[in-house]
Structures are given as structure tokens and as C-alpha cells.
Amino acid sequence: MNAAASVDRLLRTAVVLAIVGLSCLLIFLLSGFAAWSVGIGIFLGVPLLMVALVLYVLVVIRDLRRRGAL
């Protein structure tokens, strides 16, 4: 049960980071590519999305190993 809990926690973290990253990019797009929003949208949003993607891949690998597929 501990492995399932860690997968759930990583998945929740990945989803939250993806939502925050997409929100930052949305601010950048809705502001009309203003100079102040580049820092929020590009320098904060894109790295958050990349971390969320890496966490999601780790979740998939852990789940496949737990189920015996890898």
C-alpha cells in the first residue's frame, strides 16, 4: 500500500504543478505578450510544466513496475 500512496502523491503533485504552470502561461497569453508577463509565463510556467512532465513519467514508470509490466 505504501507504493500506491507514493504514486498517488507524485501524481497529485504533477497535476498541481501542471495546473499552476498552465495558469502562468495563460497569464502570459492573455496579457498580450507584455514584457512583465514574460517572467511569469515563460520563466516560471514552462519550468513548472517540465517538472510536472518528468513527475508524470516517473509515476507511469513506478506504476508499471508495481504492476509487473516492466
Secondary structure, DSSP 8 states (H G I E B T S, - for coil): -HHHHHHHHHHHHHHHHHHHHHHHHHHHHHTTS-HHHHHHIIIIIHHHHHHHHHHHHHHHHHHHHHHT--
